Amino acid sequence: MPTRTEAIASNTAADTYEFTLESGASAQIYCTPNLGMRERVTLNRSTDDGSTHDVKVDTGKGGNVLLSEGTSSVLVTGPGYFQIVKPVTAVATAVYIDV
């Protein structure tokens, strides 16, 4: 059974969340309520075991966009050390992760 974690609390402020996935493991990442127009949550990867997250993950949605106004849920598959980055938003939006 998946474990739900509030990765980024419901607020309008910018925030980040870091997580690790083992090989073959996956995580469902989603936000509620939906992001506003032109708001983007992005995904970065670490090459040094989580000390820095300088690799932009190509999500197939144009750059490293993970969630946007039209995409409120996505599946990320490991292995890797990842970082979710939420910018300042117009609406108090929370980001959740189910592992």
C-alpha positions as CSV (number, residue, x, y, z in Angstrom):
1,M,0.0,0.0,0.0
2,P,1.4,3.4,-0.9
3,T,2.4,5.9,1.7
4,R,1.1,9.4,1.1
5,T,3.4,12.3,2.2
6,E,2.7,16.0,2.0
7,A,5.9,17.0,0.3
8,I,5.2,20.7,0.2
9,A,2.5,22.2,2.4
10,S,-0.5,24.1,1.1
11,N,0.8,27.6,0.7
12,T,1.7,30.2,-1.9
13,A,5.4,30.4,-1.0
14,A,8.2,28.7,-3.0
15,D,9.5,25.5,-1.5
16,T,11.5,22.3,-2.3
17,Y,11.3,18.6,-1.4
18,E,13.9,15.9,-1.8
19,F,13.3,12.2,-2.1
20,T,15.1,9.0,-3.2
21,L,13.8,6.2,-5.3
22,E,15.5,2.8,-5.5
23,S,15.8,1.0,-8.8
24,G,12.4,-0.1,-10.0
25,A,10.5,2.0,-7.4
26,S,8.1,4.7,-8.4
27,A,6.3,7.6,-6.9
28,Q,3.1,9.3,-7.8
29,I,3.5,13.1,-7.4
30,Y,0.4,15.3,-7.5
31,C,-0.8,18.7,-6.4
32,T,-4.1,20.1,-5.1
33,P,-5.6,22.4,-6.0
34,N,-4.4,22.6,-9.5
35,L,-1.7,25.1,-10.4
36,G,-2.6,28.4,-12.0
37,M,-1.8,29.5,-15.5
38,R,1.9,29.4,-16.3
39,E,2.8,28.0,-12.9
40,R,5.2,25.1,-13.1
41,V,6.5,22.6,-10.5
42,T,9.9,21.2,-11.8
43,L,12.0,18.1,-11.1
44,N,15.7,18.0,-10.7
45,R,18.1,15.0,-10.2
46,S,21.3,14.7,-8.2
47,T,24.5,13.1,-9.5
48,D,26.2,13.2,-6.1
49,D,23.9,11.2,-3.7
50,G,21.7,14.1,-2.9
51,S,24.1,16.9,-2.0
52,T,23.2,19.0,-5.0
53,H,20.4,18.7,-7.5
54,D,21.7,20.3,-10.7
55,V,20.4,17.9,-13.4
56,K,17.1,19.0,-14.9
57,V,15.0,15.9,-15.5
58,D,13.5,15.9,-19.0
59,T,9.8,15.0,-18.3
60,G,8.7,15.1,-21.9
61,K,6.6,18.2,-21.2
62,G,9.1,20.8,-22.2
63,G,12.2,21.0,-20.0
64,N,11.9,19.7,-16.5
65,V,8.3,20.6,-15.9
66,L,6.7,18.0,-13.5
67,L,3.3,19.6,-12.8
68,S,1.6,22.5,-14.5
69,E,-1.9,24.0,-15.0
70,G,-2.9,21.1,-17.2
71,T,-1.0,18.3,-15.5
72,S,-1.8,17.8,-11.8
73,S,-0.3,14.2,-11.4
74,V,2.7,12.4,-12.7
75,L,4.6,9.1,-12.1
76,V,8.4,9.3,-11.4
77,T,10.4,6.1,-11.6
78,G,13.8,5.4,-9.9
79,P,16.6,4.9,-9.3
80,G,17.7,8.4,-8.3
81,Y,17.9,11.2,-5.9
82,F,15.3,13.8,-6.9
83,Q,14.2,17.3,-5.9
84,I,10.7,18.8,-6.5
85,V,10.8,22.6,-6.9
86,K,7.6,24.6,-6.4
87,P,7.7,28.3,-7.2
88,V,5.5,31.1,-5.6
89,T,1.9,30.4,-6.7
90,A,-1.2,32.5,-6.8
91,V,-3.3,29.9,-5.0
92,A,-2.2,27.9,-1.9
93,T,-1.2,24.6,-3.5
94,A,0.1,21.5,-1.8
95,V,2.3,18.9,-3.5
96,Y,1.9,15.3,-2.4
97,I,4.0,12.1,-3.1
98,D,2.8,8.5,-2.8
99,V,5.6,6.0,-2.6
